[in-house]
Amino acid sequence: MSGSYGITILYISVFIVLAWLLLWIVRNEPMCTGSGIPQIKGILMGKMSMNWASVLFSKLVGGVLAIGAGLSLGREGPSVQMGACVGQGISRSIIRTRYEERILITAGAGAGLAAAFNAPLAGVIFSLEELHKGFSPVVLMATVTAAVAATTVTQLLFGIAPVFHIGELELFPFSMYLALIGLGLYIGVLGRIFNPSLLLAMDVYDRFRVKGIYKPLIPLALAACLGFVLPEILGGGNRLVDALSVNAYPLYFLCILFVGKFLFTAICFGSGVPGGIFLPMLVLGAAGGSIFSNLLVSFELMPAMYAGDIIVFAMAAYFAAVVKSPVTGSVLIMEMTGSFEHLLPLICVSMTAYMTADLTGGKPVYEELLNRSLNKADGSQDHHLGRRITLEVLVESGSPADKSRIMDVDWPVDTVIVNIKRNSQRIVPRDNIQLLAGDYIYVLINEMEIVSVRKLVEGAVLPKR
């Protein structure tokens, strides 16, 4: 009996020590909390700054401790932030301009995602679609180079196998595409409630004033208990996706897995410990897709041979509904599962889920998390900001700048147009030059005005009624 008590005391002590270490890491480096992707978006928008070396170390150690302890968090968001830290570190080491630093941060972030998922193309598209929010030849080339290099190193060290081992998937017949529309609607609704749940969990911690060691200790204590009751939902969830694709779980157990993973992810992420939601999102999509395929097979609406396809499609759909980046989600799942012949159904179900979430008022999760962080900020980072940088932006059709003369656009104070690239021509920027959709303009601005300039050049104007 005394031996069993000793093991129990040791077990509890380990989790208390882990909670204390996570608290110490987050207190010493607040920028390492959570996923890290909202922080990178904030830096690229000129609203945040970071000490790259401190964040790199804190994110690495904190992420290993949190995910290793069984918390429902992913390594992909931290990998994106650590990649961005490396990009910024290289920029600072060789003394590049702020414009070049932004490119290296974006490229490093894409390389981090590519390395984490063994998916170079997804890393490139994520950088353009989610971080840069537009197409730039300079950013594209830098990100492709970084993503390919990162993936090459990853494959040399860990092999070329895909992240998920779902096995051989059947070609999904075109006659069953109506089921994909239903899957997209269903997953879109599930994804729509994910973002508010994360924000609610964070608000609950604040509302009940859970502070100090209790904040990381709550999810750690829950993980310690779930290890004996429902170990399938612990950690990121790679093995759960593999298990869902080969095991015929009963419907009630699939519902338990989805609800348990959903709630546990919200509790873990809400605590603010280092760790992302990228992989848990995909796992939730897989669990939701497994429920959907189970129902279709039970009612003889679909042969059981296509159950694996539905799980794969549901992961892409859930990502599209939550992150609002359907192309990234489709390409990511295609690379992660090795199912390259399923791009058309992946795009179909992803766009359906995206539209469902969008029409019901859903917003991108990383933007919501960033806005929450900015609203809570007390201005403690402002002394790092306000520097002059050169920004490359693409004039989009329907924006305030489209078909307007430079002098007629309501630019922020002290904005200087330094260059205009139209096709292969370089145009000297004069006040009476008319900007056209497709022009790349290079603007010298205050770093705090990045969002304002992007709205003028890239934001579409709604037609008057």
SELO-485190 format. One record per residue (C-alpha): x, y, z; residue in one letter. Coordinates in pm, 1 decimal, always signed. Example, Ala and Ser with C-alpha at 12.3 -4.5 7.8 and 13.67 -1.06 7.14 Angstrom:
2
+1230.0, -450.0, +780.0, a
+1367.0, -106.0, +714.0, s
***
This chain:
465
+0.0, +0.0, +0.0, m
+279.5, +241.6, +85.4, s
+432.0, +181.8, -258.9, g
+107.0, +268.6, -436.9, s
+73.8, +587.6, -231.1, y
+429.3, +680.1, -327.8, g
+355.8, +634.3, -697.4, i
+39.3, +844.3, -664.6, t
+224.0, +1123.9, -486.1, i
+499.6, +1116.6, -748.8, l
+238.8, +1124.8, -1028.5, y
+67.7, +1429.5, -879.6, i
+400.2, +1600.5, -805.4, s
+513.3, +1569.4, -1168.5, v
+203.0, +1752.8, -1292.8, f
+242.4, +2025.3, -1028.7, i
+603.9, +2078.8, -1134.6, v
+495.6, +2092.2, -1500.5, l
+231.4, +2352.7, -1412.9, a
+490.9, +2563.6, -1232.7, w
+734.9, +2542.2, -1524.7, l
+466.8, +2640.3, -1777.6, l
+361.5, +2931.7, -1557.3, l
+722.7, +3049.5, -1531.2, w
+774.6, +3027.6, -1908.6, i
+457.0, +3219.2, -1994.1, v
+524.3, +3489.6, -1735.1, r
+876.8, +3545.8, -1863.4, n
+775.1, +3547.1, -2231.1, e
+405.9, +3636.0, -2286.1, p
+447.6, +3618.1, -2666.1, m
+492.2, +3239.1, -2645.5, c
+138.1, +3172.5, -2524.2, t
-114.4, +2979.7, -2728.0, g
-71.9, +2893.4, -3093.0, s
+168.2, +3166.2, -3201.3, g
+4.8, +3221.4, -3540.5, i
-205.1, +3520.6, -3420.5, p
+114.3, +3676.1, -3282.7, q
+288.7, +3638.3, -3619.3, i
-10.3, +3796.7, -3794.3, k
+7.6, +4082.4, -3543.5, g
+377.5, +4133.1, -3613.3, i
+320.5, +4137.0, -3989.9, l
+41.1, +4391.8, -3936.1, m
+276.8, +4612.6, -3735.4, g
+75.6, +4579.9, -3415.0, k
+306.6, +4349.2, -3218.3, m
+676.1, +4284.8, -3173.9, s
+880.0, +4001.2, -3030.5, m
+1224.7, +3911.1, -2903.5, n
+1290.7, +3627.5, -3145.3, w
+1552.3, +3443.4, -2937.5, a
+1343.3, +3448.5, -2619.7, s
+1025.3, +3342.7, -2799.2, v
+1206.8, +3065.4, -2986.8, l
+1344.3, +2910.8, -2668.1, f
+1025.9, +2958.4, -2464.1, s
+799.8, +2820.5, -2735.7, k
+1015.9, +2515.2, -2788.9, l
+1045.5, +2423.6, -2420.5, v
+688.7, +2522.5, -2329.8, g
+539.3, +2339.6, -2625.7, g
+729.9, +2020.3, -2550.4, v
+620.8, +2028.5, -2185.6, l
+253.6, +2104.6, -2257.5, a
+205.3, +1861.8, -2545.8, i
+422.6, +1597.5, -2380.9, g
+203.1, +1613.4, -2071.2, a
-96.6, +1508.7, -2282.1, g
-271.0, +1843.0, -2333.5, l
-490.6, +1859.3, -2643.2, s
-264.3, +2099.3, -2829.6, l
-74.0, +2077.7, -3157.9, g
+287.0, +2133.0, -3251.5, r
+208.0, +2302.1, -3583.9, e
+116.8, +2649.4, -3454.7, g
+432.1, +2661.5, -3239.9, p
+632.9, +2538.6, -3541.0, s
+499.5, +2830.9, -3744.6, v
+598.4, +3079.2, -3473.5, q
+940.3, +2923.0, -3423.6, m
+999.3, +2933.1, -3799.8, g
+906.8, +3300.6, -3798.5, a
+1150.0, +3355.6, -3508.9, c
+1428.5, +3196.1, -3711.8, v
+1340.4, +3419.6, -4006.9, g
+1351.7, +3730.2, -3790.5, q
+1674.4, +3614.9, -3627.4, g
+1842.9, +3572.3, -3966.3, i
+1718.9, +3915.8, -4070.9, s
+1853.9, +4080.5, -3757.5, r
+2184.8, +3891.4, -3782.2, s
+2263.7, +4007.3, -4136.4, i
+2104.8, +4351.8, -4083.1, i
+1829.1, +4347.6, -4344.2, r
+1566.4, +4615.0, -4397.3, t
+1226.2, +4598.2, -4231.1, r
+1073.1, +4507.6, -4568.3, y
+1311.8, +4214.6, -4607.7, e
+1255.1, +4114.1, -4245.0, e
+881.9, +4081.7, -4305.8, r
+953.4, +3855.1, -4604.0, i
+1188.4, +3636.9, -4399.0, l
+935.4, +3612.9, -4114.5, i
+666.3, +3499.6, -4359.3, t
+901.3, +3253.1, -4528.2, a
+1014.8, +3114.8, -4192.1, g
+654.9, +3067.6, -4081.3, a
+574.4, +2874.9, -4399.6, g
+886.1, +2662.0, -4349.5, a
+773.6, +2583.2, -3994.3, g
+437.5, +2455.5, -4114.9, l
+599.8, +2261.0, -4397.8, a
+838.6, +2091.0, -4155.9, a
+568.0, +2011.4, -3899.1, a
+332.1, +1850.4, -4150.9, f
+588.4, +1732.5, -4408.7, n
+384.6, +1943.1, -4651.9, a
+588.5, +2202.7, -4845.3, p
+310.1, +2314.4, -5078.4, l
+72.4, +2372.5, -4787.5, a
+339.1, +2579.5, -4611.9, g
+371.4, +2803.9, -4916.1, v
-3.1, +2846.1, -4966.0, i
-58.6, +2907.8, -4593.5, f
+196.6, +3188.3, -4600.1, s
+27.2, +3355.7, -4896.0, l
-338.4, +3285.7, -4808.6, e
-334.3, +3329.7, -4431.0, e
-29.0, +3537.6, -4336.9, l
+52.8, +3762.9, -4631.9, h
-311.7, +3779.1, -4747.4, k
-216.3, +3817.3, -5110.2, g
+13.7, +3705.3, -5390.2, f
+363.3, +3849.1, -5404.3, s
+635.8, +3707.0, -5631.7, p
+902.7, +3802.5, -5377.6, v
+722.0, +3635.5, -5087.1, v
+639.8, +3335.4, -5305.5, l
+1001.0, +3267.7, -5402.8, m
+1130.4, +3318.3, -5048.7, a
+863.3, +3091.7, -4901.1, t
+908.3, +2819.3, -5162.9, v
+1281.3, +2813.5, -5096.5, t
+1236.9, +2798.4, -4719.7, a
+955.7, +2539.3, -4729.5, a
+1142.5, +2306.3, -4965.2, v
+1460.1, +2334.2, -4757.8, a
+1271.3, +2264.1, -4434.0, a
+1087.5, +1966.8, -4581.7, t
+1408.1, +1823.9, -4724.6, t
+1574.4, +1833.7, -4382.6, v
+1264.7, +1682.4, -4221.5, t
+1249.8, +1396.9, -4470.4, q
+1622.1, +1325.6, -4437.4, l
+1588.2, +1298.6, -4059.0, l
+1243.5, +1140.3, -4018.4, f
+1157.8, +987.1, -4355.8, g
+905.3, +1074.6, -4624.0, i
+596.6, +903.6, -4482.3, a
+282.5, +1120.1, -4451.4, p
+174.6, +1244.1, -4108.0, v
-146.6, +1037.7, -4110.7, f
-138.9, +667.8, -4197.0, h
-489.3, +626.4, -4330.2, i
-394.5, +372.2, -4592.4, g
-518.0, +333.5, -4946.7, e
-825.9, +542.6, -5019.0, l
-1088.5, +456.7, -5276.9, e
-1153.2, +696.7, -5562.5, l
-1466.6, +882.4, -5459.6, f
-1732.5, +847.0, -5731.9, p
-1882.0, +1157.2, -5887.2, f
-2230.5, +1009.2, -5839.0, s
-2189.9, +1052.6, -5462.1, m
-2089.3, +1419.9, -5464.3, y
-2426.6, +1508.0, -5312.8, l
-2298.1, +1342.3, -4995.3, a
-2000.8, +1580.4, -5004.6, l
-2237.0, +1877.5, -5003.6, i
-2411.2, +1734.1, -4698.7, g
-2074.9, +1668.9, -4533.8, l
-1966.4, +2027.6, -4601.6, g
-2285.1, +2170.0, -4449.5, l
-2256.2, +1945.9, -4143.6, y
-1885.7, +2012.9, -4082.8, i
-1938.9, +2383.1, -4151.5, g
-2185.0, +2398.4, -3861.4, v
-1946.2, +2206.9, -3632.9, l
-1661.5, +2439.3, -3729.4, g
-1880.8, +2744.3, -3677.9, r
-1915.8, +2670.9, -3305.7, i
-1545.0, +2601.9, -3253.8, f
-1422.2, +2962.2, -3250.9, n
-1677.1, +3094.1, -2996.7, p
-1600.3, +2795.7, -2775.6, s
-1229.7, +2882.0, -2767.3, l
-1302.8, +3244.7, -2684.1, l
-1557.2, +3139.8, -2421.4, l
-1302.2, +2913.5, -2253.6, a
-1052.2, +3199.6, -2239.2, m
-1318.9, +3432.8, -2099.9, d
-1417.9, +3178.7, -1833.7, v
-1059.7, +3166.1, -1705.4, y
-1061.7, +3547.8, -1685.6, d
-1412.6, +3576.2, -1541.0, r
-1338.8, +3341.5, -1253.1, f
-995.6, +3501.0, -1209.8, r
-805.7, +3177.9, -1246.5, v
-446.0, +3294.0, -1209.8, k
-103.5, +3173.9, -1110.5, g
-26.0, +2804.8, -1107.4, i
-397.2, +2713.1, -1112.1, y
-434.3, +2821.5, -1474.5, k
-202.2, +2557.6, -1627.3, p
-280.5, +2312.1, -1346.4, l
-649.6, +2277.9, -1443.1, i
-589.6, +2124.1, -1789.8, p
-293.6, +1924.9, -1657.6, l
-506.2, +1774.7, -1378.7, a
-776.9, +1695.6, -1631.9, l
-519.3, +1527.2, -1857.4, a
-395.6, +1320.9, -1562.3, a
-750.2, +1192.4, -1503.2, c
-837.2, +1139.7, -1870.0, l
-531.2, +922.1, -1908.6, g
-719.8, +655.0, -1713.8, f
-1066.5, +716.7, -1859.7, v
-1038.7, +840.5, -2221.0, l
-672.2, +838.6, -2330.0, p
-769.2, +862.9, -2698.5, e
-826.9, +1240.2, -2672.8, i
-492.9, +1322.2, -2510.5, l
-218.7, +1497.1, -2705.5, g
-241.1, +1631.4, -3059.2, g
-432.9, +1336.3, -3197.6, g
-230.7, +1179.2, -3481.7, n
-296.3, +828.9, -3352.8, r
-666.4, +896.8, -3307.6, l
-702.2, +987.6, -3676.3, v
-519.8, +668.7, -3774.5, d
-742.9, +465.8, -3540.5, a
-1063.0, +621.4, -3677.9, l
-966.0, +516.1, -4028.0, s
-913.1, +146.9, -3942.8, v
-1142.2, +75.1, -3647.0, n
-1521.3, +49.4, -3666.5, a
-1613.3, +236.2, -3349.5, y
-1981.4, +244.1, -3247.4, p
-2166.2, +570.6, -3301.6, l
-2203.6, +654.1, -2932.1, y
-1826.2, +621.0, -2876.5, f
-1752.9, +844.3, -3176.9, l
-1980.1, +1110.3, -3026.4, c
-1797.8, +1078.0, -2692.9, i
-1463.2, +1117.9, -2870.1, l
-1577.5, +1429.5, -3056.7, f
-1735.7, +1601.5, -2756.4, v
-1448.6, +1504.0, -2527.5, g
-1182.6, +1627.1, -2771.7, k
-1377.7, +1945.6, -2837.2, f
-1415.3, +2039.7, -2470.4, l
-1066.7, +1929.5, -2370.1, f
-910.8, +2132.7, -2653.3, t
-1100.2, +2444.8, -2545.0, a
-995.0, +2398.9, -2181.7, i
-629.4, +2341.6, -2274.1, c
-605.6, +2630.2, -2519.9, f
-797.4, +2866.0, -2292.0, g
-532.2, +2824.0, -2022.9, s
-280.1, +3008.2, -2239.9, g
-1.3, +2747.9, -2225.6, v
+219.8, +2716.1, -2537.9, p
+54.4, +2493.6, -2795.4, g
-155.1, +2521.5, -3110.0, g
-499.0, +2420.7, -3230.6, i
-396.0, +2321.3, -3582.6, f
-379.8, +1945.3, -3526.9, l
-670.9, +1927.7, -3277.3, p
-882.3, +2102.3, -3542.7, m
-801.5, +1831.1, -3794.5, l
-870.4, +1558.3, -3538.8, v
-1210.4, +1709.6, -3461.3, l
-1283.3, +1714.3, -3832.8, g
-1185.1, +1347.6, -3858.2, a
-1406.9, +1254.5, -3562.3, a
-1698.3, +1452.1, -3706.3, g
-1645.1, +1289.9, -4044.7, g
-1638.4, +945.6, -3885.1, s
-1976.5, +1015.7, -3724.7, i
-2113.4, +1127.4, -4062.7, f
-1980.8, +821.5, -4247.3, s
-2113.2, +592.9, -3972.6, n
-2462.4, +733.9, -4023.2, l
-2443.1, +705.2, -4402.0, l
-2328.6, +343.4, -4383.6, v
-2589.1, +257.0, -4117.4, s
-2870.7, +387.3, -4338.3, f
-2715.2, +219.3, -4645.7, e
-2663.6, +553.9, -4817.9, l
-2294.4, +487.2, -4878.8, m
-2076.8, +175.0, -4904.4, p
-1844.1, +125.4, -4608.1, a
-1542.5, +130.0, -4842.5, m
-1566.5, +511.2, -4866.9, y
-1558.5, +575.3, -4491.0, a
-1188.1, +662.8, -4503.1, g
-1251.7, +915.9, -4779.7, d
-1515.9, +1090.7, -4570.3, i
-1274.2, +1120.0, -4275.1, i
-1010.6, +1281.6, -4497.6, v
-1259.2, +1520.3, -4658.9, f
-1400.3, +1617.8, -4319.2, a
-1056.3, +1721.6, -4191.7, m
-1013.7, +1964.5, -4480.3, a
-1370.3, +2092.3, -4437.0, a
-1326.7, +2156.1, -4063.7, y
-1004.1, +2346.1, -4127.2, f
-1175.7, +2555.0, -4396.3, a
-1468.1, +2638.6, -4168.0, a
-1250.6, +2736.7, -3870.4, v
-951.4, +2907.1, -4032.8, v
-1140.4, +3031.6, -4341.7, k
-855.9, +2917.6, -4569.6, s
-1010.9, +2647.2, -4790.9, p
-723.5, +2617.9, -5038.6, v
-464.7, +2571.1, -4764.4, t
-683.3, +2311.9, -4593.2, g
-738.3, +2110.5, -4911.7, s
-372.7, +2107.3, -5012.2, v
-259.8, +2038.1, -4655.1, l
-479.8, +1729.9, -4615.8, i
-382.7, +1611.1, -4962.3, m
-13.8, +1619.8, -4865.8, e
-63.3, +1487.4, -4511.8, m
-253.4, +1179.5, -4625.4, t
-78.9, +1125.3, -4958.4, g
-418.5, +1117.0, -5137.1, s
-321.0, +1333.0, -5434.5, f
-601.8, +1208.4, -5657.2, e
-871.0, +1349.2, -5425.0, h
-810.2, +1720.2, -5478.8, l
-1146.5, +1785.4, -5650.3, l
-1367.2, +1641.0, -5372.6, p
-1143.0, +1808.2, -5112.0, l
-1198.3, +2147.3, -5272.8, i
-1571.2, +2077.6, -5310.7, c
-1631.8, +1989.2, -4946.6, v
-1395.6, +2261.7, -4820.3, s
-1572.2, +2536.3, -5013.6, m
-1911.6, +2410.5, -4892.3, t
-1796.0, +2417.6, -4529.6, a
-1634.5, +2757.4, -4582.1, y
-1954.9, +2903.4, -4726.2, m
-2161.7, +2752.5, -4445.0, t
-1942.4, +2910.4, -4177.7, a
-1923.6, +3238.8, -4367.1, d
-2298.2, +3271.5, -4423.7, l
-2363.6, +3204.5, -4054.7, t
-2129.7, +3484.2, -3947.7, g
-1816.8, +3281.7, -3874.3, g
-1484.5, +3464.3, -3864.4, k
-1130.5, +3327.4, -3908.0, p
-1009.7, +3184.3, -3578.4, v
-664.6, +3340.8, -3588.4, y
-805.8, +3687.0, -3659.0, e
-1046.6, +3653.2, -3368.4, e
-765.8, +3544.8, -3138.1, l
-548.0, +3832.1, -3258.8, l
-825.5, +4087.3, -3205.7, n
-882.0, +3954.2, -2855.3, r
-512.8, +3991.2, -2775.3, s
-500.5, +4344.8, -2916.3, l
-811.7, +4447.6, -2723.7, n
-655.8, +4323.9, -2400.6, k
-317.2, +4481.2, -2470.7, a
-223.4, +4768.0, -2244.0, d
+13.3, +4932.3, -2489.6, g
+319.5, +4778.0, -2329.4, s
+459.0, +4687.4, -2671.8, q
+405.6, +5021.6, -2838.8, d
+758.1, +5142.8, -2766.3, h
+888.7, +4880.2, -3010.1, h
+661.4, +4993.2, -3290.1, l
+611.2, +5301.8, -3503.1, g
+914.6, +5247.1, -3728.2, r
+916.9, +5336.8, -4096.9, r
+898.4, +5039.3, -4330.7, i
+850.1, +4970.4, -4700.3, t
+534.5, +4770.9, -4775.2, l
+455.2, +4585.5, -5098.0, e
+81.2, +4573.9, -5171.8, v
-123.6, +4466.3, -5472.2, l
-399.8, +4697.9, -5593.9, v
-715.1, +4488.7, -5609.2, e
-1019.0, +4546.7, -5829.4, s
-1288.4, +4748.4, -5654.2, g
-1059.5, +4887.2, -5384.0, s
-1054.0, +5263.1, -5306.4, p
-717.6, +5290.5, -5484.2, a
-834.3, +5114.1, -5801.5, d
-869.7, +5364.0, -6091.5, k
-786.3, +5651.8, -5855.6, s
-503.1, +5897.8, -5888.5, r
-239.9, +5879.8, -5614.6, i
-332.2, +6229.2, -5500.6, m
-701.0, +6135.6, -5463.9, d
-644.6, +5840.4, -5226.6, v
-680.7, +5923.1, -4857.1, d
-339.9, +5791.3, -4753.2, w
-232.8, +5795.6, -4386.4, p
-12.8, +6086.7, -4280.4, v
+351.2, +6071.2, -4401.4, d
+280.8, +5794.0, -4653.8, t
+517.4, +5796.7, -4952.1, v
+468.0, +5592.6, -5271.5, i
+821.5, +5500.3, -5372.8, v
+760.4, +5273.7, -5672.4, n
+487.1, +5126.6, -5893.6, i
+526.0, +4800.2, -6085.5, k
+274.8, +4745.5, -6366.1, r
+336.0, +4416.6, -6548.2, n
+704.9, +4441.0, -6638.2, s
+717.2, +4821.8, -6627.8, q
+840.6, +5045.9, -6349.2, r
+641.4, +5367.5, -6318.7, i
+764.3, +5676.9, -6140.3, v
+496.2, +5758.4, -5879.8, p
+361.3, +6108.2, -5942.5, r
+49.9, +6257.5, -5786.1, d
-148.7, +6240.1, -6109.8, n
-62.4, +5874.1, -6186.7, i
-374.1, +5657.0, -6191.8, q
-347.0, +5328.9, -6003.5, l
-497.1, +5020.8, -6167.2, l
-594.0, +4677.0, -6041.6, a
-292.9, +4448.9, -6067.1, g
-37.8, +4717.7, -5988.1, d
+222.4, +4638.8, -5724.3, y
+295.0, +4951.7, -5527.3, i
+574.8, +4999.0, -5277.2, y
+477.9, +5230.6, -4994.7, v
+696.0, +5388.5, -4726.2, l
+475.4, +5409.9, -4417.4, i
+470.4, +5404.0, -4041.5, n
+455.1, +5043.2, -3925.4, e
+134.6, +5113.5, -3734.7, m
-45.8, +5204.5, -4059.7, e
-9.7, +4867.7, -4236.8, i
-375.1, +4774.4, -4188.4, v
-498.7, +5117.6, -4301.6, s
-296.6, +5105.9, -4623.4, v
-405.8, +4749.9, -4699.0, r
-771.2, +4851.0, -4664.7, k
-719.0, +5132.5, -4916.6, l
-538.7, +4916.9, -5169.9, v
-679.7, +4567.6, -5115.3, e
-1021.4, +4617.1, -4955.1, g
-1317.4, +4606.2, -5193.3, a
-1576.0, +4884.8, -5171.7, v
-1932.3, +4759.6, -5136.4, l
-2169.1, +4895.0, -5401.3, p
-2413.8, +5158.4, -5288.2, k
-2777.6, +5055.9, -5266.1, r
***
